[in-house]
Amino acid sequence: MQGMVLDHINPEVPKINALRDELEHFINTVRNNTPATVSSSDGRRAIMVAGKIAEEIAANAALLE
């Protein structure tokens, strides 16, 4: 990794509990029989992307040491 330069940024991050908000939205969706904000196909794609990211991290773990 010698010679690699990484930019450091410090973005503003809102102080929210994203997991709680997601669960509350899900509960309200079920209780009120309303459409979810994220479709099931979008959810599947997000899980697939997360899996690919995890695979790439595992495959390149030696480079991170």
CHARMM internal coordinates of N, CA and C (Angstrom, degrees):
IC EDIT
DIST 1 N 1 CA 1.4434
DIST 1 CA 1 C 1.5168
ANGL 1 N 1 CA 1 C 111.42
DIST 1 C 2 N 1.2583
ANGL 1 CA 1 C 2 N 117.21
DIHE 1 N 1 CA 1 C 2 N 7.07
DIST 2 N 2 CA 1.4549
ANGL 1 C 2 N 2 CA 121.12
DIHE 1 CA 1 C 2 N 2 CA -178.75
DIST 2 CA 2 C 1.5211
ANGL 2 N 2 CA 2 C 110.18
DIHE 1 C 2 N 2 CA 2 C -63.41
DIST 2 C 3 N 1.3250
ANGL 2 CA 2 C 3 N 115.72
DIHE 2 N 2 CA 2 C 3 N 136.73
DIST 3 N 3 CA 1.4445
ANGL 2 C 3 N 3 CA 120.65
DIHE 2 CA 2 C 3 N 3 CA 178.55
DIST 3 CA 3 C 1.5174
ANGL 3 N 3 CA 3 C 114.20
DIHE 2 C 3 N 3 CA 3 C 89.15
DIST 3 C 4 N 1.3291
ANGL 3 CA 3 C 4 N 117.40
DIHE 3 N 3 CA 3 C 4 N -8.34
DIST 4 N 4 CA 1.4582
ANGL 3 C 4 N 4 CA 120.09
DIHE 3 CA 3 C 4 N 4 CA -179.40
DIST 4 CA 4 C 1.5262
ANGL 4 N 4 CA 4 C 109.47
DIHE 3 C 4 N 4 CA 4 C -80.49
DIST 4 C 5 N 1.3142
ANGL 4 CA 4 C 5 N 116.06
DIHE 4 N 4 CA 4 C 5 N 132.82
DIST 5 N 5 CA 1.4597
ANGL 4 C 5 N 5 CA 121.05
DIHE 4 CA 4 C 5 N 5 CA 179.09
DIST 5 CA 5 C 1.5236
ANGL 5 N 5 CA 5 C 108.49
DIHE 4 C 5 N 5 CA 5 C -116.56
DIST 5 C 6 N 1.3166
ANGL 5 CA 5 C 6 N 115.25
DIHE 5 N 5 CA 5 C 6 N 129.91
DIST 6 N 6 CA 1.4505
ANGL 5 C 6 N 6 CA 120.49
DIHE 5 CA 5 C 6 N 6 CA 178.71
DIST 6 CA 6 C 1.5248
ANGL 6 N 6 CA 6 C 108.98
DIHE 5 C 6 N 6 CA 6 C -115.38
DIST 6 C 7 N 1.3168
ANGL 6 CA 6 C 7 N 116.12
DIHE 6 N 6 CA 6 C 7 N 134.88
DIST 7 N 7 CA 1.4587
ANGL 6 C 7 N 7 CA 120.53
DIHE 6 CA 6 C 7 N 7 CA 174.61
DIST 7 CA 7 C 1.5180
ANGL 7 N 7 CA 7 C 108.81
DIHE 6 C 7 N 7 CA 7 C -78.08
DIST 7 C 8 N 1.3176
ANGL 7 CA 7 C 8 N 115.09
DIHE 7 N 7 CA 7 C 8 N 141.33
DIST 8 N 8 CA 1.4606
ANGL 7 C 8 N 8 CA 120.35
DIHE 7 CA 7 C 8 N 8 CA 177.15
DIST 8 CA 8 C 1.5193
ANGL 8 N 8 CA 8 C 108.37
DIHE 7 C 8 N 8 CA 8 C -106.10
DIST 8 C 9 N 1.3205
ANGL 8 CA 8 C 9 N 115.58
DIHE 8 N 8 CA 8 C 9 N 126.25
DIST 9 N 9 CA 1.4571
ANGL 8 C 9 N 9 CA 119.78
DIHE 8 CA 8 C 9 N 9 CA 175.38
DIST 9 CA 9 C 1.5200
ANGL 9 N 9 CA 9 C 108.19
DIHE 8 C 9 N 9 CA 9 C -123.90
DIST 9 C 10 N 1.2986
ANGL 9 CA 9 C 10 N 116.26
DIHE 9 N 9 CA 9 C 10 N 153.68
DIST 10 N 10 CA 1.4504
ANGL 9 C 10 N 10 CA 121.36
DIHE 9 CA 9 C 10 N 10 CA 179.97
DIST 10 CA 10 C 1.5304
ANGL 10 N 10 CA 10 C 107.86
DIHE 9 C 10 N 10 CA 10 C -130.59
DIST 10 C 11 N 1.3337
ANGL 10 CA 10 C 11 N 117.21
DIHE 10 N 10 CA 10 C 11 N 78.96
DIST 11 N 11 CA 1.4676
ANGL 10 C 11 N 11 CA 119.49
DIHE 10 CA 10 C 11 N 11 CA -176.32
DIST 11 CA 11 C 1.5244
ANGL 11 N 11 CA 11 C 111.51
DIHE 10 C 11 N 11 CA 11 C -71.67
DIST 11 C 12 N 1.3188
ANGL 11 CA 11 C 12 N 115.58
DIHE 11 N 11 CA 11 C 12 N 154.37
DIST 12 N 12 CA 1.4627
ANGL 11 C 12 N 12 CA 119.91
DIHE 11 CA 11 C 12 N 12 CA 173.85
DIST 12 CA 12 C 1.5213
ANGL 12 N 12 CA 12 C 108.05
DIHE 11 C 12 N 12 CA 12 C -74.57
DIST 12 C 13 N 1.3085
ANGL 12 CA 12 C 13 N 115.82
DIHE 12 N 12 CA 12 C 13 N 131.49
DIST 13 N 13 CA 1.4556
ANGL 12 C 13 N 13 CA 121.41
DIHE 12 CA 12 C 13 N 13 CA -178.94
DIST 13 CA 13 C 1.5241
ANGL 13 N 13 CA 13 C 107.77
DIHE 12 C 13 N 13 CA 13 C -121.67
DIST 13 C 14 N 1.3358
ANGL 13 CA 13 C 14 N 116.60
DIHE 13 N 13 CA 13 C 14 N 123.01
DIST 14 N 14 CA 1.4636
ANGL 13 C 14 N 14 CA 118.15
DIHE 13 CA 13 C 14 N 14 CA 179.77
DIST 14 CA 14 C 1.5234
ANGL 14 N 14 CA 14 C 111.33
DIHE 13 C 14 N 14 CA 14 C -64.92
DIST 14 C 15 N 1.3258
ANGL 14 CA 14 C 15 N 116.25
DIHE 14 N 14 CA 14 C 15 N 144.23
DIST 15 N 15 CA 1.4627
ANGL 14 C 15 N 15 CA 120.80
DIHE 14 CA 14 C 15 N 15 CA -179.81
DIST 15 CA 15 C 1.5274
ANGL 15 N 15 CA 15 C 108.66
DIHE 14 C 15 N 15 CA 15 C -86.98
DIST 15 C 16 N 1.3395
ANGL 15 CA 15 C 16 N 114.34
DIHE 15 N 15 CA 15 C 16 N 86.97
DIST 16 N 16 CA 1.4600
ANGL 15 C 16 N 16 CA 121.23
DIHE 15 CA 15 C 16 N 16 CA 178.67
DIST 16 CA 16 C 1.5199
ANGL 16 N 16 CA 16 C 108.34
DIHE 15 C 16 N 16 CA 16 C -129.82
DIST 16 C 17 N 1.3098
ANGL 16 CA 16 C 17 N 115.76
DIHE 16 N 16 CA 16 C 17 N 164.20
DIST 17 N 17 CA 1.4547
ANGL 16 C 17 N 17 CA 121.12
DIHE 16 CA 16 C 17 N 17 CA 173.97
DIST 17 CA 17 C 1.5306
ANGL 17 N 17 CA 17 C 106.16
DIHE 16 C 17 N 17 CA 17 C -106.26
DIST 17 C 18 N 1.3147
ANGL 17 CA 17 C 18 N 116.22
DIHE 17 N 17 CA 17 C 18 N 91.64
DIST 18 N 18 CA 1.4659
ANGL 17 C 18 N 18 CA 121.68
DIHE 17 CA 17 C 18 N 18 CA -173.58
DIST 18 CA 18 C 1.5250
ANGL 18 N 18 CA 18 C 112.28
DIHE 17 C 18 N 18 CA 18 C -62.04
DIST 18 C 19 N 1.3160
ANGL 18 CA 18 C 19 N 117.32
DIHE 18 N 18 CA 18 C 19 N -38.03
DIST 19 N 19 CA 1.4660
ANGL 18 C 19 N 19 CA 119.86
DIHE 18 CA 18 C 19 N 19 CA -179.56
DIST 19 CA 19 C 1.5280
ANGL 19 N 19 CA 19 C 110.34
DIHE 18 C 19 N 19 CA 19 C -66.17
DIST 19 C 20 N 1.3380
ANGL 19 CA 19 C 20 N 116.80
DIHE 19 N 19 CA 19 C 20 N -44.51
DIST 20 N 20 CA 1.4673
ANGL 19 C 20 N 20 CA 120.21
DIHE 19 CA 19 C 20 N 20 CA 177.52
DIST 20 CA 20 C 1.5266
ANGL 20 N 20 CA 20 C 110.71
DIHE 19 C 20 N 20 CA 20 C -60.32
DIST 20 C 21 N 1.3421
ANGL 20 CA 20 C 21 N 115.88
DIHE 20 N 20 CA 20 C 21 N -45.72
DIST 21 N 21 CA 1.4625
ANGL 20 C 21 N 21 CA 120.17
DIHE 20 CA 20 C 21 N 21 CA 179.67
DIST 21 CA 21 C 1.5264
ANGL 21 N 21 CA 21 C 111.43
DIHE 20 C 21 N 21 CA 21 C -60.36
DIST 21 C 22 N 1.3230
ANGL 21 CA 21 C 22 N 116.75
DIHE 21 N 21 CA 21 C 22 N -40.54
DIST 22 N 22 CA 1.4642
ANGL 21 C 22 N 22 CA 120.99
DIHE 21 CA 21 C 22 N 22 CA 179.49
DIST 22 CA 22 C 1.5275
ANGL 22 N 22 CA 22 C 110.94
DIHE 21 C 22 N 22 CA 22 C -65.18
DIST 22 C 23 N 1.3296
ANGL 22 CA 22 C 23 N 116.42
DIHE 22 N 22 CA 22 C 23 N -44.00
DIST 23 N 23 CA 1.4610
ANGL 22 C 23 N 23 CA 120.17
DIHE 22 CA 22 C 23 N 23 CA 179.70
DIST 23 CA 23 C 1.5298
ANGL 23 N 23 CA 23 C 111.38
DIHE 22 C 23 N 23 CA 23 C -66.30
DIST 23 C 24 N 1.3291
ANGL 23 CA 23 C 24 N 117.34
DIHE 23 N 23 CA 23 C 24 N -40.36
DIST 24 N 24 CA 1.4667
ANGL 23 C 24 N 24 CA 120.25
DIHE 23 CA 23 C 24 N 24 CA 177.35
DIST 24 CA 24 C 1.5304
ANGL 24 N 24 CA 24 C 110.79
DIHE 23 C 24 N 24 CA 24 C -62.66
DIST 24 C 25 N 1.3257
ANGL 24 CA 24 C 25 N 116.30
DIHE 24 N 24 CA 24 C 25 N -41.03
DIST 25 N 25 CA 1.4584
ANGL 24 C 25 N 25 CA 119.72
DIHE 24 CA 24 C 25 N 25 CA 177.99
DIST 25 CA 25 C 1.5336
ANGL 25 N 25 CA 25 C 110.38
DIHE 24 C 25 N 25 CA 25 C -62.19
DIST 25 C 26 N 1.3339
ANGL 25 CA 25 C 26 N 116.39
DIHE 25 N 25 CA 25 C 26 N -44.34
DIST 26 N 26 CA 1.4643
ANGL 25 C 26 N 26 CA 120.78
DIHE 25 CA 25 C 26 N 26 CA 179.48
DIST 26 CA 26 C 1.5261
ANGL 26 N 26 CA 26 C 110.72
DIHE 25 C 26 N 26 CA 26 C -60.22
DIST 26 C 27 N 1.3442
ANGL 26 CA 26 C 27 N 116.65
DIHE 26 N 26 CA 26 C 27 N -47.06
DIST 27 N 27 CA 1.4681
ANGL 26 C 27 N 27 CA 120.81
DIHE 26 CA 26 C 27 N 27 CA -179.66
DIST 27 CA 27 C 1.5230
ANGL 27 N 27 CA 27 C 110.33
DIHE 26 C 27 N 27 CA 27 C -60.91
DIST 27 C 28 N 1.3234
ANGL 27 CA 27 C 28 N 117.30
DIHE 27 N 27 CA 27 C 28 N -45.10
DIST 28 N 28 CA 1.4663
ANGL 27 C 28 N 28 CA 120.45
DIHE 27 CA 27 C 28 N 28 CA 179.17
DIST 28 CA 28 C 1.5225
ANGL 28 N 28 CA 28 C 111.77
DIHE 27 C 28 N 28 CA 28 C -63.76
DIST 28 C 29 N 1.3175
ANGL 28 CA 28 C 29 N 116.43
DIHE 28 N 28 CA 28 C 29 N -36.88
DIST 29 N 29 CA 1.4615
ANGL 28 C 29 N 29 CA 120.79
DIHE 28 CA 28 C 29 N 29 CA 178.23
DIST 29 CA 29 C 1.5223
ANGL 29 N 29 CA 29 C 110.66
DIHE 28 C 29 N 29 CA 29 C -62.58
DIST 29 C 30 N 1.3273
ANGL 29 CA 29 C 30 N 116.61
DIHE 29 N 29 CA 29 C 30 N -44.55
DIST 30 N 30 CA 1.4667
ANGL 29 C 30 N 30 CA 121.02
DIHE 29 CA 29 C 30 N 30 CA 179.84
DIST 30 CA 30 C 1.5248
ANGL 30 N 30 CA 30 C 110.21
DIHE 29 C 30 N 30 CA 30 C -68.04
DIST 30 C 31 N 1.3220
ANGL 30 CA 30 C 31 N 116.66
DIHE 30 N 30 CA 30 C 31 N -47.17
DIST 31 N 31 CA 1.4733
ANGL 30 C 31 N 31 CA 120.17
DIHE 30 CA 30 C 31 N 31 CA -177.73
DIST 31 CA 31 C 1.5274
ANGL 31 N 31 CA 31 C 112.64
DIHE 30 C 31 N 31 CA 31 C -62.38
DIST 31 C 32 N 1.3212
ANGL 31 CA 31 C 32 N 116.51
DIHE 31 N 31 CA 31 C 32 N -39.55
DIST 32 N 32 CA 1.4610
ANGL 31 C 32 N 32 CA 120.86
DIHE 31 CA 31 C 32 N 32 CA -175.11
DIST 32 CA 32 C 1.5258
ANGL 32 N 32 CA 32 C 113.75
DIHE 31 C 32 N 32 CA 32 C -96.78
DIST 32 C 33 N 1.3431
ANGL 32 CA 32 C 33 N 116.14
DIHE 32 N 32 CA 32 C 33 N -0.14
DIST 33 N 33 CA 1.4621
ANGL 32 C 33 N 33 CA 121.70
DIHE 32 CA 32 C 33 N 33 CA -179.13
DIST 33 CA 33 C 1.5321
ANGL 33 N 33 CA 33 C 111.15
DIHE 32 C 33 N 33 CA 33 C 51.72
DIST 33 C 34 N 1.3334
ANGL 33 CA 33 C 34 N 114.76
DIHE 33 N 33 CA 33 C 34 N 49.23
DIST 34 N 34 CA 1.4640
ANGL 33 C 34 N 34 CA 121.28
DIHE 33 CA 33 C 34 N 34 CA 179.30
DIST 34 CA 34 C 1.5255
ANGL 34 N 34 CA 34 C 109.56
DIHE 33 C 34 N 34 CA 34 C -112.91
DIST 34 C 35 N 1.3254
ANGL 34 CA 34 C 35 N 117.56
DIHE 34 N 34 CA 34 C 35 N 158.32
DIST 35 N 35 CA 1.4683
ANGL 34 C 35 N 35 CA 119.73
DIHE 34 CA 34 C 35 N 35 CA -179.98
DIST 35 CA 35 C 1.5304
ANGL 35 N 35 CA 35 C 112.19
DIHE 34 C 35 N 35 CA 35 C -65.63
DIST 35 C 36 N 1.2980
ANGL 35 CA 35 C 36 N 115.37
DIHE 35 N 35 CA 35 C 36 N 144.26
DIST 36 N 36 CA 1.4651
ANGL 35 C 36 N 36 CA 120.92
DIHE 35 CA 35 C 36 N 36 CA 176.25
DIST 36 CA 36 C 1.5177
ANGL 36 N 36 CA 36 C 109.60
DIHE 35 C 36 N 36 CA 36 C -73.94
DIST 36 C 37 N 1.3242
ANGL 36 CA 36 C 37 N 115.79
DIHE 36 N 36 CA 36 C 37 N 154.81
DIST 37 N 37 CA 1.4636
ANGL 36 C 37 N 37 CA 120.94
DIHE 36 CA 36 C 37 N 37 CA 177.80
DIST 37 CA 37 C 1.5225
ANGL 37 N 37 CA 37 C 110.73
DIHE 36 C 37 N 37 CA 37 C -65.28
DIST 37 C 38 N 1.3231
ANGL 37 CA 37 C 38 N 115.56
DIHE 37 N 37 CA 37 C 38 N -38.17
DIST 38 N 38 CA 1.4690
ANGL 37 C 38 N 38 CA 121.49
DIHE 37 CA 37 C 38 N 38 CA -179.25
DIST 38 CA 38 C 1.5211
ANGL 38 N 38 CA 38 C 107.93
DIHE 37 C 38 N 38 CA 38 C -107.69
DIST 38 C 39 N 1.3242
ANGL 38 CA 38 C 39 N 116.11
DIHE 38 N 38 CA 38 C 39 N 129.33
DIST 39 N 39 CA 1.4670
ANGL 38 C 39 N 39 CA 119.65
DIHE 38 CA 38 C 39 N 39 CA 179.31
DIST 39 CA 39 C 1.5236
ANGL 39 N 39 CA 39 C 110.42
DIHE 38 C 39 N 39 CA 39 C -73.79
DIST 39 C 40 N 1.3125
ANGL 39 CA 39 C 40 N 115.81
DIHE 39 N 39 CA 39 C 40 N 161.86
DIST 40 N 40 CA 1.4675
ANGL 39 C 40 N 40 CA 119.69
DIHE 39 CA 39 C 40 N 40 CA 178.90
DIST 40 CA 40 C 1.5225
ANGL 40 N 40 CA 40 C 111.21
DIHE 39 C 40 N 40 CA 40 C -62.73
DIST 40 C 41 N 1.3317
ANGL 40 CA 40 C 41 N 117.59
DIHE 40 N 40 CA 40 C 41 N -35.75
DIST 41 N 41 CA 1.4757
ANGL 40 C 41 N 41 CA 119.10
DIHE 40 CA 40 C 41 N 41 CA 179.18
DIST 41 CA 41 C 1.5285
ANGL 41 N 41 CA 41 C 110.26
DIHE 40 C 41 N 41 CA 41 C -69.01
DIST 41 C 42 N 1.3331
ANGL 41 CA 41 C 42 N 117.97
DIHE 41 N 41 CA 41 C 42 N -37.33
DIST 42 N 42 CA 1.4717
ANGL 41 C 42 N 42 CA 119.81
DIHE 41 CA 41 C 42 N 42 CA 175.67
DIST 42 CA 42 C 1.5256
ANGL 42 N 42 CA 42 C 110.28
DIHE 41 C 42 N 42 CA 42 C -64.98
DIST 42 C 43 N 1.3264
ANGL 42 CA 42 C 43 N 116.50
DIHE 42 N 42 CA 42 C 43 N -39.62
DIST 43 N 43 CA 1.4620
ANGL 42 C 43 N 43 CA 120.33
DIHE 42 CA 42 C 43 N 43 CA 178.01
DIST 43 CA 43 C 1.5148
ANGL 43 N 43 CA 43 C 111.88
DIHE 42 C 43 N 43 CA 43 C -62.50
DIST 43 C 44 N 1.3381
ANGL 43 CA 43 C 44 N 116.31
DIHE 43 N 43 CA 43 C 44 N -43.41
DIST 44 N 44 CA 1.4759
ANGL 43 C 44 N 44 CA 120.36
DIHE 43 CA 43 C 44 N 44 CA 177.54
DIST 44 CA 44 C 1.5213
ANGL 44 N 44 CA 44 C 110.59
DIHE 43 C 44 N 44 CA 44 C -61.75
DIST 44 C 45 N 1.3285
ANGL 44 CA 44 C 45 N 116.99
DIHE 44 N 44 CA 44 C 45 N -43.21
DIST 45 N 45 CA 1.4714
ANGL 44 C 45 N 45 CA 119.97
DIHE 44 CA 44 C 45 N 45 CA 179.41
DIST 45 CA 45 C 1.5240
ANGL 45 N 45 CA 45 C 111.02
DIHE 44 C 45 N 45 CA 45 C -63.18
DIST 45 C 46 N 1.3232
ANGL 45 CA 45 C 46 N 117.22
DIHE 45 N 45 CA 45 C 46 N -39.91
DIST 46 N 46 CA 1.4663
ANGL 45 C 46 N 46 CA 120.58
DIHE 45 CA 45 C 46 N 46 CA 178.86
DIST 46 CA 46 C 1.5226
ANGL 46 N 46 CA 46 C 110.88
DIHE 45 C 46 N 46 CA 46 C -62.96
DIST 46 C 47 N 1.3368
ANGL 46 CA 46 C 47 N 116.91
DIHE 46 N 46 CA 46 C 47 N -40.66
DIST 47 N 47 CA 1.4598
ANGL 46 C 47 N 47 CA 120.40
DIHE 46 CA 46 C 47 N 47 CA 178.05
DIST 47 CA 47 C 1.5219
ANGL 47 N 47 CA 47 C 110.47
DIHE 46 C 47 N 47 CA 47 C -65.88
DIST 47 C 48 N 1.3298
ANGL 47 CA 47 C 48 N 117.58
DIHE 47 N 47 CA 47 C 48 N -39.64
DIST 48 N 48 CA 1.4678
ANGL 47 C 48 N 48 CA 120.97
DIHE 47 CA 47 C 48 N 48 CA 178.58
DIST 48 CA 48 C 1.5328
ANGL 48 N 48 CA 48 C 110.47
DIHE 47 C 48 N 48 CA 48 C -63.88
DIST 48 C 49 N 1.3168
ANGL 48 CA 48 C 49 N 116.99
DIHE 48 N 48 CA 48 C 49 N -42.66
DIST 49 N 49 CA 1.4684
ANGL 48 C 49 N 49 CA 120.44
DIHE 48 CA 48 C 49 N 49 CA 178.95
DIST 49 CA 49 C 1.5263
ANGL 49 N 49 CA 49 C 110.19
DIHE 48 C 49 N 49 CA 49 C -63.44
DIST 49 C 50 N 1.3423
ANGL 49 CA 49 C 50 N 116.67
DIHE 49 N 49 CA 49 C 50 N -44.53
DIST 50 N 50 CA 1.4614
ANGL 49 C 50 N 50 CA 120.24
DIHE 49 CA 49 C 50 N 50 CA 178.68
DIST 50 CA 50 C 1.5280
ANGL 50 N 50 CA 50 C 110.52
DIHE 49 C 50 N 50 CA 50 C -60.34
DIST 50 C 51 N 1.3334
ANGL 50 CA 50 C 51 N 117.23
DIHE 50 N 50 CA 50 C 51 N -39.69
DIST 51 N 51 CA 1.4610
ANGL 50 C 51 N 51 CA 120.95
DIHE 50 CA 50 C 51 N 51 CA 177.53
DIST 51 CA 51 C 1.5182
ANGL 51 N 51 CA 51 C 112.12
DIHE 50 C 51 N 51 CA 51 C -63.71
DIST 51 C 52 N 1.3252
ANGL 51 CA 51 C 52 N 116.67
DIHE 51 N 51 CA 51 C 52 N -41.91
DIST 52 N 52 CA 1.4743
ANGL 51 C 52 N 52 CA 120.31
DIHE 51 CA 51 C 52 N 52 CA 178.47
DIST 52 CA 52 C 1.5263
ANGL 52 N 52 CA 52 C 110.51
DIHE 51 C 52 N 52 CA 52 C -64.05
DIST 52 C 53 N 1.3259
ANGL 52 CA 52 C 53 N 116.57
DIHE 52 N 52 CA 52 C 53 N -40.47
DIST 53 N 53 CA 1.4688
ANGL 52 C 53 N 53 CA 120.38
DIHE 52 CA 52 C 53 N 53 CA 178.62
DIST 53 CA 53 C 1.5217
ANGL 53 N 53 CA 53 C 109.70
DIHE 52 C 53 N 53 CA 53 C -62.22
DIST 53 C 54 N 1.3428
ANGL 53 CA 53 C 54 N 117.04
DIHE 53 N 53 CA 53 C 54 N -45.25
DIST 54 N 54 CA 1.4620
ANGL 53 C 54 N 54 CA 120.89
DIHE 53 CA 53 C 54 N 54 CA 178.81
DIST 54 CA 54 C 1.5271
ANGL 54 N 54 CA 54 C 110.95
DIHE 53 C 54 N 54 CA 54 C -61.41
DIST 54 C 55 N 1.3322
ANGL 54 CA 54 C 55 N 117.53
DIHE 54 N 54 CA 54 C 55 N -40.26
DIST 55 N 55 CA 1.4723
ANGL 54 C 55 N 55 CA 121.23
DIHE 54 CA 54 C 55 N 55 CA 177.98
DIST 55 CA 55 C 1.5239
ANGL 55 N 55 CA 55 C 111.28
DIHE 54 C 55 N 55 CA 55 C -62.81
DIST 55 C 56 N 1.3314
ANGL 55 CA 55 C 56 N 116.61
DIHE 55 N 55 CA 55 C 56 N -44.20
DIST 56 N 56 CA 1.4681
ANGL 55 C 56 N 56 CA 120.55
DIHE 55 CA 55 C 56 N 56 CA 179.97
DIST 56 CA 56 C 1.5273
ANGL 56 N 56 CA 56 C 111.19
DIHE 55 C 56 N 56 CA 56 C -64.93
DIST 56 C 57 N 1.3233
ANGL 56 CA 56 C 57 N 116.55
DIHE 56 N 56 CA 56 C 57 N -39.39
DIST 57 N 57 CA 1.4714
ANGL 56 C 57 N 57 CA 119.53
DIHE 56 CA 56 C 57 N 57 CA 178.24
DIST 57 CA 57 C 1.5155
ANGL 57 N 57 CA 57 C 109.38
DIHE 56 C 57 N 57 CA 57 C -63.15
DIST 57 C 58 N 1.3361
ANGL 57 CA 57 C 58 N 117.10
DIHE 57 N 57 CA 57 C 58 N -45.62
DIST 58 N 58 CA 1.4611
ANGL 57 C 58 N 58 CA 120.77
DIHE 57 CA 57 C 58 N 58 CA 179.84
DIST 58 CA 58 C 1.5266
ANGL 58 N 58 CA 58 C 111.09
DIHE 57 C 58 N 58 CA 58 C -63.38
DIST 58 C 59 N 1.3234
ANGL 58 CA 58 C 59 N 117.06
DIHE 58 N 58 CA 58 C 59 N -41.01
DIST 59 N 59 CA 1.4620
ANGL 58 C 59 N 59 CA 120.95
DIHE 58 CA 58 C 59 N 59 CA -178.15
DIST 59 CA 59 C 1.5240
ANGL 59 N 59 CA 59 C 112.07
DIHE 58 C 59 N 59 CA 59 C -68.80
DIST 59 C 60 N 1.3305
ANGL 59 CA 59 C 60 N 116.53
DIHE 59 N 59 CA 59 C 60 N -26.84
DIST 60 N 60 CA 1.4632
ANGL 59 C 60 N 60 CA 120.10
DIHE 59 CA 59 C 60 N 60 CA -176.64
DIST 60 CA 60 C 1.5279
ANGL 60 N 60 CA 60 C 112.66
DIHE 59 C 60 N 60 CA 60 C -113.35
DIST 60 C 61 N 1.3261
ANGL 60 CA 60 C 61 N 116.63
DIHE 60 N 60 CA 60 C 61 N 20.44
DIST 61 N 61 CA 1.4639
ANGL 60 C 61 N 61 CA 120.86
DIHE 60 CA 60 C 61 N 61 CA -176.84
DIST 61 CA 61 C 1.5170
ANGL 61 N 61 CA 61 C 112.01
DIHE 60 C 61 N 61 CA 61 C -57.58
DIST 61 C 62 N 1.3227
ANGL 61 CA 61 C 62 N 117.78
DIHE 61 N 61 CA 61 C 62 N -36.04
DIST 62 N 62 CA 1.4670
ANGL 61 C 62 N 62 CA 120.72
DIHE 61 CA 61 C 62 N 62 CA -178.92
DIST 62 CA 62 C 1.5221
ANGL 62 N 62 CA 62 C 111.33
DIHE 61 C 62 N 62 CA 62 C -62.49
DIST 62 C 63 N 1.3174
ANGL 62 CA 62 C 63 N 117.91
DIHE 62 N 62 CA 62 C 63 N -31.12
DIST 63 N 63 CA 1.4575
ANGL 62 C 63 N 63 CA 120.67
DIHE 62 CA 62 C 63 N 63 CA -179.96
DIST 63 CA 63 C 1.5229
ANGL 63 N 63 CA 63 C 111.64
DIHE 62 C 63 N 63 CA 63 C -72.11
DIST 63 C 64 N 1.3279
ANGL 63 CA 63 C 64 N 117.63
DIHE 63 N 63 CA 63 C 64 N -20.80
DIST 64 N 64 CA 1.4609
ANGL 63 C 64 N 64 CA 121.33
DIHE 63 CA 63 C 64 N 64 CA -177.89
DIST 64 CA 64 C 1.5154
ANGL 64 N 64 CA 64 C 113.09
DIHE 63 C 64 N 64 CA 64 C -85.41
DIST 64 C 65 N 1.3184
ANGL 64 CA 64 C 65 N 116.59
DIHE 64 N 64 CA 64 C 65 N -10.23
DIST 65 N 65 CA 1.4841
ANGL 64 C 65 N 65 CA 120.22
DIHE 64 CA 64 C 65 N 65 CA -177.64
DIST 65 CA 65 C 1.5057
ANGL 65 N 65 CA 65 C 111.85
DIHE 64 C 65 N 65 CA 65 C -80.35
END
COOR INIT
IC SEED 1 N 1 CA 1 C
IC BUILD
